[in-house]
Amino acid sequence: MRLSEERVAVIARKIADALLDDELIDLELEEDRFVFLLESFLLKDLRIEDEIDEEATAWLKKHRAHLEEGSTEWEVQMDRVKEELAVARGYVIR
């Protein structure tokens, strides 16, 4: 995962604080529960991205074994495969 769980917790708290400070939301649940839900959502999203990355890597190693991992062509193909996998899941990477 690109961010540690601790970092995600900090980000979730900052998002909640900003939304509450700017009075953009009116909570009908406890603030700590809201922060927990935000954190859970962010972690789930990051895990989906990790899964897509792992699937794309496995696909390339199987179907494009001639490509050197980390090469420019590998990265181009990786982006393409990740995008296709994301679309298939209804997920937006960018």
PyMOL commands that set and color helices and strands:
alter all, ss='L'
color gray80, all
select helices_A, chain A and resi 5-21+31-63+72-89
alter helices_A, ss='H'
color red, helices_A
deselect
rebuild
show_as cartoon
